[in-house]
Amino acid sequence: MARFLFGRAIQSLLLLWLVSMIGFAILHLTPGGPLSQFALVPGMSQQRLAEIAHEMGLDRPLPLQYWEWLSRLLTGEWGRSYRDQQPVLAVI
């Protein structure tokens, strides 16, 4: 019975990891990517978009971005809301 439960726990962790990878990939594969909301702001320059990408860490390699995103997700450090500058967990 313990072996069965251990196997199921491992399967569940693998499934959660796979779902997190798919979710991360969807965020990056959307048209315009994570910066699309900023590109719609009137008067937004390419230089400012590049600065925002650097601030968000989007200029780093994807595996590094995923690792940072996953570690912040698991620790509850979800960043700040761009709309009201409050912690995201407080807004949710």
Secondary structure as GFF3:
##gff-version 3
##sequence-region A 1 92
A	DSSP	alpha_helix	2	29	.	.	.	ID=ss1
A	DSSP	three_ten_helix	33	35	.	.	.	ID=ss2
A	DSSP	alpha_helix	36	39	.	.	.	ID=ss3
A	DSSP	alpha_helix	46	56	.	.	.	ID=ss4
A	DSSP	alpha_helix	62	75	.	.	.	ID=ss5
A	DSSP	alpha_helix	88	91	.	.	.	ID=ss6
###
